[in-house]
Amino acid sequence: NDYVLDLDSFWDPKLIVQNLIEQTKDDKPWKEVQYTDKKKAYIVEKRRLQGAFSEKLELPDFPFDHQFLNVYITSEYPQSQLEIAEDKEEISLLNSACFVDEQEWQLCDFVTMRKKPTRKDFSQRKRVTFPGLSAGCCAIRRWKFFVWNMVLVMGFISSTSIATFAVDNNLTQNRLQLSITLMLTTVAFRIVTNQGLPKISYNTILDVYLLFSMLFTYSVCIWHAVISLFSSQSYQDDLDLYVFIVMVTVFGLFQIGFVIYVVIKVFFRNIIIKESLQQYEEHAMKVFGENWRHQRNNQKNALRKRKQRGRATRPAEDELDDEDDDEFINTFLISQKERRV
């Protein structure tokens, strides 16, 4: 009974968080001995890590995109000596009640796990594969701000250029004055919107829409300059009518095509998210039973209300956030394990 087991003397997996770029808090890892239902003992290493993590975002569908935010875990040992795998007897939890960026993102309530081994080439003959596991969550961007303040406004500005055809085609200077004013307006609006868009080297869905609107206004402006080259008044009237019909048709088809494209993208995005959520729920129900979701939602709502009541009282209460998170997670795990037993 007086014998104390030195857990630090056992084999260390030498785990590394690969995409950690800024560490703000790192508690010393500690180990515990746990037992399975068959009375088999195993050592569990625990670590509380807080910091900033890097993640490559895929933004072609911005602002209708979703991002998988992952933490990549690897080891200093090669894959021939160590394998990192998800624990099928436990479930990974995401405390979405502590998410602070809800105004811009919607955090999905599931955790994805997948193996991700990495290979490093030390030389042409020596290539070593290291084990890896990515654990992450999914965040969906809230797109309404960009639609109401960028897409809709630019659509109004570019569609106004069609109204310049109402001016008589003999008044070229008046048409050009209106068209150039609208063109400068789209350029100024584009410069302003660039401040709120991601700085990337490729075009997003929103960039394509804004560029088309500028190109459409530019095309109308060029036509008003070209029509003055024709001397016949009847020929000008016919060409002006045909170009007007073409411009309206192109503008309308692009708007319809843009909406259809976005709807299709969102539809397939939701399918991917639903499949990931379904896999997570199936795993959770195998571990905790059928009532795990209801009990977890109740505990999360209680934690969220408690934090909302005490958030603006004292700055010192922010120091209790970590303890609240631990209390929430531990309470959930204990209650679910008791239910399972």
SULZI-V346087 format. One record per backbone hydrogen bond with DSSP energy under -1.0 kcal/mol. CO is the residue of the C=O (numbers start at 1). NH is the residue of the N-H. If there is no record, write none. Layout:
CO/NH + CO/NH
This chain:
5/7 + 6/9 + 7/10 + 14/76 + 16/74 + 17/20 + 19/54 + 22/52 + 25/50 + 30/46 + 32/44 + 34/42 + 36/39 + 40/36 + 42/34 + 44/32 + 46/30 + 48/27 + 50/24 + 50/25 + 52/21 + 52/22 + 59/62 + 60/205 + 61/64 + 62/206 + 65/141 + 67/139 + 69/137 + 71/135 + 72/18 + 73/133 + 74/16 + 78/81 + 78/82 + 94/96 + 95/98 + 96/99 + 101/105 + 104/142 + 106/140 + 108/110 + 112/136 + 114/134 + 118/130 + 120/128 + 126/122 + 126/123 + 128/120 + 129/79 + 130/118 + 132/116 + 133/73 + 134/114 + 135/71 + 136/112 + 137/69 + 138/108 + 139/67 + 140/106 + 143/147 + 144/148 + 145/149 + 146/150 + 146/151 + 147/152 + 150/154 + 151/155 + 152/156 + 153/157 + 154/158 + 155/159 + 156/160 + 159/162 + 160/163 + 161/164 + 162/165 + 163/166 + 164/167 + 168/171 + 170/172 + 171/175 + 172/176 + 173/177 + 174/178 + 175/179 + 176/180 + 177/181 + 178/182 + 179/183 + 180/184 + 181/185 + 182/186 + 183/187 + 184/188 + 185/189 + 186/190 + 187/191 + 188/192 + 189/193 + 190/194 + 192/195 + 193/196 + 198/200 + 204/208 + 205/209 + 206/210 + 207/211 + 208/212 + 209/213 + 210/214 + 211/215 + 212/216 + 213/217 + 214/218 + 215/219 + 216/220 + 217/221 + 218/222 + 219/223 + 220/224 + 221/225 + 222/226 + 223/227 + 226/229 + 227/230 + 232/236 + 233/237 + 234/238 + 235/239 + 236/240 + 237/241 + 238/242 + 239/243 + 240/244 + 241/245 + 242/246 + 243/247 + 244/248 + 245/249 + 246/250 + 247/251 + 248/252 + 249/253 + 250/254 + 251/255 + 252/256 + 253/257 + 254/258 + 255/259 + 256/260 + 257/261 + 258/262 + 259/263 + 260/264 + 261/265 + 262/266 + 263/267 + 264/268 + 265/269 + 266/270 + 267/271 + 268/272 + 269/273 + 270/274 + 271/275 + 272/276 + 273/277 + 274/278 + 275/279 + 276/280 + 277/281 + 278/282 + 279/283 + 280/284 + 281/285 + 282/286 + 283/287 + 284/288 + 285/289 + 291/295 + 292/296 + 293/297 + 294/298 + 295/299 + 296/300 + 297/301 + 298/302 + 299/303 + 300/304 + 301/305 + 302/306 + 303/307 + 304/308 + 305/309 + 306/310 + 314/317 + 315/318 + 316/319 + 317/320 + 318/321 + 320/324 + 321/325 + 322/326 + 323/327 + 324/328 + 325/329 + 326/330 + 327/331 + 328/332 + 329/333 + 330/334 + 331/335 + 332/336 + 333/337 + 334/338 + 335/339 + 336/340 + 337/341
